[in-house]
Amino acid sequence: MPQTRHIEKHFTASDSVRDVVIGMSDGLTVPFALAAGLSGAVNSAHLVVIGGLAEIAAGSIAMGLGGYLAARSDAEHYEQERLREEREVKEIPEEEKAEVCRVFQNYGMTEAESQPVVEALSQRPAAWIDFMMRFELGLEEPNPRRALTSAVTIAASYIAGGFIPLAPYMVTSSTVRGFTFSIVLTLIALAVFGYIKGRFTGARPWRSASQTVVIGGLAAAAAFMLAKAIS
């Protein structure tokens, strides 16, 4: 009897996907809330566009810089921890062997079962250090270009998302029409983005879509009502 081939399906979100999610989610939500707030305070689509463009510029720079610094911090942390492991492997190898043995014991292996593997690993210093970084500290070696790539991806995603709620104000002189079309367009974009994000991250797509729409809608509604109340 023929057997059905077992195919495992695992999803591991890449760093680029995470950066796009971070940039796009904020890019859709923050400018949308700002445009809604300005629509409640002023009766000029031109002013909404100016304010929105200023926010997109500032927001994309801030988000991109944040991504760059976060990635650089991860790389520096990895380098420091690797240097420490290299030093300990040379200076206190027996203690490092004991740590490797404890890692295996956490997976259910006895000391007798893990000892030959520990000894074999200790004969390969580079692999030994790699093992300690991955399984003791839970650290993966970052891509050396990660910081710049992260900054550019987050900033570009923020800009792309930010122009969606702002676009209707650019093609009409009426704040009311611009606001109405901005709501429709942005909520659709939030739903599509949330659905795609759910597919990529392994979450339930429709749930992800509804959550994204609710969060974006609440932010815009709060900004609009606050601006209306103050003005």
NUFI-682452 format. One line per 8 residues: number of its first residue (from 1); their letters; for each residue z, x, y of N, C-alpha, C, O. Coordinates in steps of 0.1 Angstrom, whole numbers, plus 5000, padded with zeros to 4 digits. Each point is the difference from the previous one (the first is absolute). Example, Ala and Ser with C-alpha at 12.3 -4.5 7.8 and 13.67 -1.06 7.14 Angstrom:
<recs>
1	as	5078:5132:4943:5000:4991:5012:5000:5009:5012:5007:5010:5000 ~ 4986:4986:5011:5000:5009:5011:5008:4992:5011:5001:5005:5011 .
</recs>
This chain:
<recs>
1	mpqtrhie	5000:5009:4988:5000:4991:5012:5000:5009:5012:5009:5008:5002 ~ 4981:4990:5007:5000:5009:5012:5012:4997:5010:5004:4989:5001 ~ 5001:5022:5004:5011:4999:5009:4995:5000:5015:4991:5008:5003 ~ 5015:4984:5005:4997:5000:5014:5006:5013:5007:5012:5003:4998 ~ 4979:5004:5008:5005:5012:5007:5010:4997:5011:4998:4991:5008 ~ 5013:5016:4991:5011:4998:5010:4997:5008:5013:4998:5012:4999 ~ 5000:4981:5012:4997:5006:5012:5012:4998:5010:5003:4988:5003 ~ 5004:5022:5001:5011:4999:5009:4995:4999:5014:4991:5008:5004 .
9	khftasds	5014:4983:5004:4997:4999:5014:5012:5002:5009:5009:4992:5000 ~ 4991:5019:5006:5011:5004:5009:4994:5002:5014:4989:5005:5002 ~ 5019:4991:5008:4995:5002:5014:5010:5010:5006:5012:4997:5000 ~ 4983:5013:5006:5008:5009:5008:4994:5001:5014:4989:5006:5002 ~ 5018:4988:5007:4994:4999:5014:4999:5014:5006:5010:5007:5000 ~ 4979:4997:5004:4998:5013:5006:5006:5001:5014:5003:4990:5006 ~ 4999:5022:4998:5005:5002:5014:4991:4993:5010:5005:4995:5010 ~ 4982:5006:4988:4991:4994:5010:5001:4985:5001:5000:4994:5010 .
17	vrdvvigm	5002:5000:4978:5002:4985:5000:5013:4997:5007:5000:4990:5008 ~ 5011:5017:4990:5012:4997:5007:4998:5002:5015:5006:4992:5008 ~ 4987:5018:4996:4998:5002:5014:4992:4989:5006:5003:4995:5012 ~ 4987:5000:4981:4992:4989:5005:5008:4987:5001:4999:4993:5010 ~ 5010:5005:4981:5009:4988:5000:5009:5001:5012:5002:4990:5007 ~ 5004:5022:4995:5009:5001:5011:4993:4998:5014:5005:4992:5008 ~ 4984:5014:4994:4992:4999:5012:4995:4986:5003:5001:4995:5011 ~ 4993:5000:4978:4993:4987:5002:5010:4988:5002:4998:4992:5008 .
25	sdgltvpf	5013:5009:4985:5010:4989:5001:5006:5000:5014:5002:4989:5006 ~ 5002:5022:4999:5005:5001:5014:4989:4997:5010:5002:4994:5010 ~ 4986:5011:4987:4989:4998:5010:4996:4986:5001:4996:4995:5011 ~ 5005:4997:4978:4997:4986:5001:5012:4992:5007:4998:4991:5008 ~ 5014:5013:4989:5012:4992:5004:5004:5003:5014:5002:4990:5008 ~ 4999:5022:4996:5006:5003:5014:4990:4996:5011:5004:4993:5009 ~ 4983:5011:4991:4991:4995:5010:4999:4985:5000:4998:4994:5011 ~ 5002:5000:4978:5000:4985:4999:5011:4994:5007:4999:4991:5008 .
33	alaaglsg	5013:5014:4990:5012:4995:5006:5000:5003:5015:5003:4991:5008 ~ 4992:5021:4996:4998:5003:5015:4990:4991:5006:5003:4994:5011 ~ 4986:5004:4983:4990:4991:5006:5005:4985:5001:4998:4994:5010 ~ 5010:5002:4980:5006:4987:5001:5010:4999:5011:5000:4990:5007 ~ 5008:5020:4994:5010:5000:5011:4993:5000:5014:5005:4993:5009 ~ 4985:5015:4993:4993:5001:5013:4993:4986:5002:4999:4996:5012 ~ 4996:4998:4978:4994:4987:5002:5009:4990:5005:4997:4990:5007 ~ 5016:5011:4989:5010:4991:5004:5005:5003:5014:5007:4991:5006 .
41	avnsahlv	4990:5021:4999:5005:5004:5013:4990:5000:5011:5003:4997:5012 ~ 4984:5006:4985:4990:5001:5010:4988:4991:4996:4998:4996:4989 ~ 4994:5001:5021:4988:4992:4998:4988:5008:5003:4991:4996:5007 ~ 5008:5015:4986:4988:5009:5002:4997:5008:4987:5008:5008:4995 ~ 4981:4989:4999:4996:5006:4988:4998:5015:5003:5002:5009:4991 ~ 4994:4995:5021:4997:5014:5003:5013:5008:5000:5000:5011:4995 ~ 5011:4983:5010:5013:5007:4999:5005:5001:4986:5006:5011:4996 ~ 4991:4979:4996:5004:5001:4986:4993:5012:4993:5006:5007:4992 .
49	vigglaei	4981:4994:5011:4992:5011:4994:5005:5013:5005:5001:5010:4991 ~ 5002:4992:5022:5005:5012:5005:5013:5004:4993:5002:5011:4996 ~ 5007:4979:5004:5013:5003:4993:4999:5003:4985:5007:5009:4995 ~ 4984:4984:4999:4997:5002:4986:4995:5014:4997:5004:5007:4991 ~ 4986:4997:5017:4994:5013:4998:5010:5011:5003:5000:5010:4992 ~ 5009:4988:5018:5010:5010:5002:5010:5001:4989:5004:5011:4996 ~ 4999:4978:4998:5009:5000:4989:4994:5006:4987:5006:5008:4993 ~ 4981:4989:5005:4993:5006:4988:5000:5016:5002:5002:5007:4990 .
57	aagsiamg	4995:4997:5022:4999:5015:5002:5014:5006:4998:5001:5010:4993 ~ 5009:4984:5013:5014:5006:4998:5005:4999:4986:5006:5009:4994 ~ 4991:4979:5000:5005:4998:4987:4994:5009:4989:5006:5005:4991 ~ 4980:4996:5010:4993:5009:4991:5005:5014:5001:5001:5007:4990 ~ 5001:4998:5022:5005:5014:5002:5014:5001:4994:5003:5010:4993 ~ 5006:4981:5010:5014:5000:4995:5000:5000:4985:5007:5007:4993 ~ 4985:4983:5001:5000:4999:4986:4994:5012:4993:5005:5005:4990 ~ 4984:5000:5015:4994:5012:4995:5009:5012:5000:5001:5008:4991 .
65	lggylaar	5006:4994:5020:5009:5011:5002:5012:4998:4990:5004:5010:4994 ~ 5000:4978:5004:5011:4998:4991:4996:5003:4986:5008:5006:4992 ~ 4980:4991:5004:4995:5003:4987:4998:5015:4998:5003:5005:4989 ~ 4993:5002:5022:4998:5014:4999:5014:5007:4998:5001:5009:4991 ~ 5008:4987:5017:5014:5006:4999:5006:4998:4986:5007:5008:4995 ~ 4991:4979:5000:5006:4997:4987:4994:5008:4989:5007:5005:4991 ~ 4980:4997:5010:4993:5008:4989:5004:5015:5002:5002:5006:4989 ~ 4999:4999:5023:5004:5014:5002:5015:5002:4995:5003:5010:4994 .
73	sdaehyeq	5005:4980:5008:5014:5001:4996:5001:5000:4984:5008:5008:4995 ~ 4983:4984:4999:5000:5000:4985:4995:5014:4995:5006:5005:4990 ~ 4984:5001:5016:4995:5012:4996:5010:5011:5002:5002:5009:4991 ~ 5005:4991:5020:5010:5010:5003:5012:4999:4990:5005:5010:4995 ~ 4999:4978:5002:5011:4997:4991:4996:5005:4986:5008:5007:4993 ~ 4979:4991:5003:4996:5005:4986:5000:5015:5000:5005:5006:4990 ~ 4990:5000:5020:5000:5015:5000:5014:5006:5000:5002:5010:4992 ~ 5007:4984:5015:5014:5005:5000:5006:4998:4986:5007:5009:4995 .
81	erlreere	4991:4980:4999:5006:4997:4987:4994:5009:4989:5006:5005:4991 ~ 4981:4998:5010:4993:5009:4991:5005:5014:5001:5002:5007:4990 ~ 5000:4998:5022:5005:5013:5002:5014:5001:4994:5004:5010:4994 ~ 5004:4980:5008:5014:5000:4994:4999:5000:4985:5008:5007:4994 ~ 4983:4985:5000:4999:5000:4985:4995:5014:4995:5005:5004:4990 ~ 4986:5002:5017:4995:5013:4996:5011:5010:5000:5001:5009:4992 ~ 5008:4990:5018:5011:5010:5002:5010:4997:4988:5006:5010:4995 ~ 4997:4978:5002:5010:4996:4990:4995:5004:4986:5008:5005:4992 .
89	vkeipeee	4979:4994:5006:4994:5003:4987:5002:5015:4997:5003:5005:4989 ~ 4996:5003:5022:5002:5015:4999:5015:5004:4999:5004:5009:4992 ~ 5004:4984:5016:5014:5005:5002:5009:4993:4990:5010:5007:4995 ~ 4988:4981:5001:5009:4992:4991:4992:4993:4990:5001:4988:4999 ~ 4992:5019:4992:4991:4993:4991:5007:4992:4990:4995:4989:4995 ~ 5017:5015:5000:5008:4992:4990:5004:4986:5006:4999:4990:4993 ~ 5005:5010:5019:5003:4987:5006:4988:4991:5002:5000:4988:4998 ~ 4988:5018:5005:4988:4993:5001:4995:4994:4986:4995:4989:4999 .
97	kaevcrvf	5008:5019:4991:4997:4996:4986:5008:4988:4997:4996:4990:4994 ~ 5017:5010:5010:5009:4989:4997:4995:4987:5008:5002:4989:4994 ~ 4993:5013:5018:4995:4989:5007:4988:4994:4993:4998:4987:5000 ~ 4993:5021:4995:4988:4995:4993:5005:4993:4987:4994:4989:4997 ~ 5016:5016:4996:5005:4993:4989:5006:4987:5003:4998:4990:4992 ~ 5008:5008:5019:5006:4988:5004:4989:4989:5004:5001:4989:4997 ~ 4988:5016:5008:4989:4992:5003:4994:4994:4987:4998:4988:4999 ~ 5001:5020:4991:4995:4995:4987:5010:4990:4993:4997:4991:4994 .
105	qnygmtea	5016:5012:5008:5010:4992:4995:5000:4986:5006:5004:4990:4994 ~ 4992:5010:5019:4999:4987:5007:4989:4991:4994:5001:4988:5001 ~ 4990:5018:4991:4990:4993:4993:5003:4998:4986:4992:4995:4992 ~ 5020:5007:5004:5005:4997:4987:4999:5012:4990:5004:4998:4988 ~ 4992:5013:5016:5000:5012:4991:5013:5006:4999:5008:5001:5009 ~ 4995:5004:4979:5013:5008:4998:4998:5014:5005:4989:5004:5003 ~ 5022:5003:4998:5000:5014:5005:4992:5008:4990:4993:5009:5004 ~ 5009:4989:4983:4993:5008:4990:4985:4997:5000:4992:5009:4998 .
113	esqpvvea	5004:4979:5005:4986:4997:5001:4993:5006:5012:4989:5004:5000 ~ 5019:4996:5011:4994:5005:5013:5000:5015:5001:4992:5005:5008 ~ 5017:5001:4985:5001:5015:5002:4988:5008:4997:4997:5008:5009 ~ 4995:4989:4981:4987:5008:4998:4990:4998:5012:4993:5009:5004 ~ 5007:4978:5001:4991:4998:5011:5005:5007:5012:4991:5005:5008 ~ 5022:4995:4994:5005:5007:5012:4997:5015:5000:4996:5006:5010 ~ 5006:5000:4978:4997:5014:4998:4985:5003:5002:4997:5010:5007 ~ 4995:4982:4988:4985:5002:5002:4996:4998:5015:4992:5008:5005 .
121	lsqrpaaw	5014:4983:5001:4997:4997:5015:5005:5012:5008:4994:5004:5010 ~ 5018:5002:4986:5005:5011:5008:4992:5013:4999:5001:5009:5009 ~ 4989:4991:4982:4991:5011:4999:4988:4999:5009:4992:5009:5001 ~ 5007:4980:5006:4989:4997:5009:5006:4996:5013:5002:4988:5004 ~ 5002:5022:5005:5007:4998:5012:4993:4989:5009:5007:4992:5006 ~ 4980:5009:4996:4993:4991:5009:5001:4986:4995:5003:4991:5008 ~ 4995:5007:4979:5001:4987:4994:5014:4995:5000:5003:4988:5002 ~ 5007:5021:4996:5014:4997:5001:5004:4994:5014:5006:4990:5001 .
129	idfmmrfe	4989:5017:5009:5003:4995:5014:4993:4987:5002:5006:4991:5007 ~ 4982:5007:4989:4993:4988:5002:5007:4988:4993:5002:4989:5005 ~ 5004:5014:4983:5007:4990:4992:5013:4996:5008:5003:4988:5001 ~ 5004:5022:5005:5012:4997:5007:4997:4992:5013:5008:4991:5003 ~ 4981:5012:5003:4997:4993:5013:4996:4985:4997:5004:4991:5007 ~ 4989:5007:4981:4996:4987:4997:5011:4991:4994:5002:4989:5004 ~ 5005:5017:4986:5009:4992:4992:5014:5001:5004:5008:4990:4998 ~ 4996:5020:5009:5014:5001:5005:5001:4995:5014:5009:4992:5003 .
137	lgleepnp	4981:5012:5005:5001:4996:5014:4991:4988:5004:5001:4994:5010 ~ 4990:5003:4981:4991:4988:5002:4990:5003:5012:4996:4991:5007 ~ 5000:5022:4994:4991:5003:5011:4986:5004:4995:4999:5008:4990 ~ 4990:4987:5016:4987:5004:4997:4994:5009:5011:5003:4998:5012 ~ 4989:5012:4984:4995:5009:5010:4990:4992:5009:4991:4994:4996 ~ 5012:5006:5017:4991:4993:5010:4987:5007:5002:4999:5012:4999 ~ 4991:4980:5004:4987:5005:5004:5002:5008:5013:5006:4994:5010 ~ 4989:5018:4991:5001:5008:5013:4994:4993:5012:5004:5003:5011 .
145	rraltsav	4986:4988:4987:4993:4993:5011:5006:4987:5002:4995:4992:5008 ~ 5016:5005:4985:5006:4986:5000:5004:4996:5015:4997:4989:5003 ~ 5009:5020:5004:5005:4996:5014:4989:4995:5009:5001:4990:5006 ~ 4988:5018:4995:4989:4997:5009:4993:4987:4995:4997:4991:5008 ~ 5001:5009:4979:4993:4988:4994:5008:4987:5002:4994:4990:5004 ~ 5019:5011:4994:5009:4989:5002:5000:4995:5015:4999:4988:5002 ~ 5001:5021:5007:5000:4997:5014:4987:4992:5004:5001:4990:5007 ~ 4988:5016:4989:4987:4994:5003:4998:4986:4994:4995:4991:5006 .
153	tiaasyia	5009:5008:4981:4999:4988:4992:5008:4989:5006:4995:4988:5002 ~ 5018:5015:5001:5009:4990:5006:4995:4995:5014:4999:4988:5003 ~ 4997:5022:5005:4995:4997:5014:4987:4992:4999:4999:4990:5008 ~ 4992:5013:4984:4987:4993:4999:5002:4986:4995:4994:4991:5004 ~ 5015:5008:4986:5003:4986:4995:5007:4991:5010:4997:4988:5001 ~ 5012:5019:5007:5006:4992:5011:4990:4995:5010:5001:4988:5004 ~ 4990:5021:5000:4990:4996:5009:4991:4989:4995:4997:4990:5007 ~ 4999:5011:4980:4991:4990:4994:5007:4987:4999:4994:4989:5003 .
161	ggfiplap	5019:5011:4993:5007:4987:5000:5003:4995:5014:5000:4987:5001 ~ 5002:5021:5008:5004:4995:5014:4989:4993:5007:5002:4991:5008 ~ 4985:5013:4989:4989:4994:5007:4997:4986:4995:4993:4992:5007 ~ 5012:5004:4981:4998:4987:4995:5006:4989:5009:4993:4991:5004 ~ 5020:5009:4999:5006:4990:5008:4995:5001:5015:5001:4990:5007 ~ 4994:5021:4997:4996:5002:5014:4985:4996:5002:4996:4997:5011 ~ 4996:5003:4978:4986:4997:5002:4996:4987:5006:4992:5000:5009 ~ 5015:4989:4988:4997:4987:5006:5001:5000:5016:4993:4994:5007 .
169	ymvtsstv	5017:5014:4998:5002:5001:5014:4989:5007:5007:4998:4999:5012 ~ 4995:5010:4980:4990:5008:5006:4987:4992:5002:4991:5005:5007 ~ 5007:4984:4986:4988:4992:5001:5001:4987:5007:4991:4992:5001 ~ 5021:5006:5005:5002:4987:5007:5009:5003:5012:5008:5009:5000 ~ 4990:4983:5011:5008:5002:5012:5012:4991:5000:5009:5000:5009 ~ 4992:4991:4981:5010:4990:4999:5012:5005:4991:4997:5004:4988 ~ 5015:4997:5018:5011:5005:4992:5003:4990:4988:5004:5004:4989 ~ 4995:4983:5014:5003:4990:4990:4990:5001:4988:5005:5001:4988 .
177	rgftfsiv	4982:5000:5015:4991:5002:4989:5002:5013:4993:4999:5001:4988 ~ 5003:5010:5020:5002:5013:4994:5012:4999:4990:5000:5006:4989 ~ 5011:4988:5016:5012:4999:4992:4998:4992:4987:5004:5004:4989 ~ 4989:4985:5013:4997:4991:4988:4992:5008:4989:5003:5000:4989 ~ 4986:5006:5016:4992:5007:4990:5007:5012:4995:4998:5004:4988 ~ 5010:5002:5020:5008:5012:4995:5009:4996:4989:5002:5008:4990 ~ 5005:4981:5011:5009:4995:4990:4992:4998:4987:5004:5005:4989 ~ 4985:4988:5012:4992:4997:4988:4995:5013:4993:5002:5002:4988 .
185	ltlialav	4992:5006:5020:4994:5013:4995:5011:5009:4994:4998:5006:4990 ~ 5013:4995:5017:5010:5010:4996:5007:4995:4987:5003:5007:4991 ~ 5000:4980:5009:5007:4994:4988:4991:5002:4987:5004:5003:4990 ~ 4983:4995:5012:4990:5002:4989:5000:5015:4996:5001:5003:4988 ~ 4999:5006:5022:5000:5014:4997:5013:5004:4993:5000:5008:4991 ~ 5011:4986:5014:5013:5003:4993:5000:4996:4986:5006:5007:4991 ~ 4989:4981:5007:4999:4995:4986:4992:5009:4991:5003:5003:4989 ~ 4985:5000:5016:4991:5009:4992:5006:5014:4998:5000:5005:4989 .
193	fgyikgrf	5006:5000:5021:5007:5013:4999:5011:4999:4990:5002:5009:4992 ~ 5007:4981:5009:5011:4998:4991:4995:4999:4986:5007:5005:4991 ~ 4983:4987:5007:4994:4998:4986:4995:5014:4994:5003:5003:4989 ~ 4990:5004:5019:4994:5013:4996:5012:5010:4997:5000:5007:4990 ~ 5010:4993:5019:5011:5008:4998:5007:4997:4987:5005:5009:4993 ~ 4997:4978:5004:5006:4997:4988:4993:5004:4988:5005:5005:4990 ~ 4981:4995:5010:4992:5005:4989:5001:5015:4998:5001:5005:4989 ~ 5000:5002:5022:5001:5014:5000:5014:5005:4995:5001:5010:4993 .
201	tgarpwrs	5009:4983:5012:5013:5005:4997:5006:4994:4987:5011:5004:4996 ~ 4982:4987:4998:5005:4994:4987:5009:4988:5002:5004:4994:4990 ~ 4998:5002:5023:5007:4987:5002:4992:4988:4998:4987:5001:4999 ~ 5019:4987:5001:4992:4988:4999:4992:4998:5013:5006:4998:5010 ~ 4981:5002:4989:4991:4999:5012:5003:4989:5009:5001:5002:5012 ~ 5000:4986:4983:5002:4988:5008:5014:5000:5007:5001:4996:5011 ~ 5009:5009:4982:5013:5001:5006:5000:5010:5011:5006:4998:5010 ~ 4987:5014:4987:4999:5010:5011:4993:4995:5012:5004:5002:5011 .
209	asqtvvig	4985:4990:4987:4993:4994:5011:5008:4990:5008:5000:5001:5012 ~ 5008:4991:4981:5008:4990:5007:5011:5007:5008:5003:4996:5011 ~ 5003:5014:4983:5010:5007:5008:4995:5007:5012:5006:5000:5011 ~ 4982:5006:4988:4994:5007:5011:4997:4990:5011:5002:5003:5012 ~ 4993:4986:4985:4996:4989:5010:5013:4995:5007:5000:4999:5012 ~ 5010:4999:4980:5013:4994:5006:5006:5010:5009:5004:4997:5011 ~ 4997:5016:4985:5006:5010:5009:4992:5002:5013:5006:5000:5011 ~ 4981:5001:4988:4991:5001:5012:5001:4988:5009:5001:5001:5012 .
217	glaaaaaf	4999:4987:4982:5001:4987:5007:5013:4999:5007:5000:4996:5012 ~ 5011:5007:4982:5013:4999:5006:5001:5010:5012:5006:4996:5010 ~ 4989:5016:4988:5001:5010:5011:4992:4995:5012:5005:5001:5011 ~ 4983:4994:4987:4992:4995:5011:5007:4987:5007:5000:4999:5012 ~ 5005:4992:4979:5006:4988:5006:5013:5004:5008:5002:4994:5011 ~ 5006:5015:4984:5011:5005:5008:4997:5006:5013:5006:4997:5010 ~ 4983:5011:4990:4996:5007:5012:4995:4989:5010:5002:5001:5012 ~ 4990:4990:4983:4994:4990:5009:5011:4991:5006:5000:4997:5012 .
225	mlakais	5009:4998:4980:5011:4991:5005:5009:5008:5010:5004:4994:5010 ~ 4999:5018:4987:5008:5008:5009:4993:5002:5014:5006:4998:5010 ~ 4981:5005:4989:4993:5002:5013:4999:4987:5007:5001:5000:5013 ~ 4997:4989:4981:4999:4987:5006:5014:4997:5007:5000:4995:5011 ~ 5011:5007:4982:5013:4997:5005:5003:5008:5012:5006:4995:5010 ~ 4990:5018:4990:5003:5009:5011:4991:4997:5012:5005:5000:5012 ~ 4982:4997:4986:4991:4998:5011:5002:4986:5005:4993:4996:5010 .
</recs>
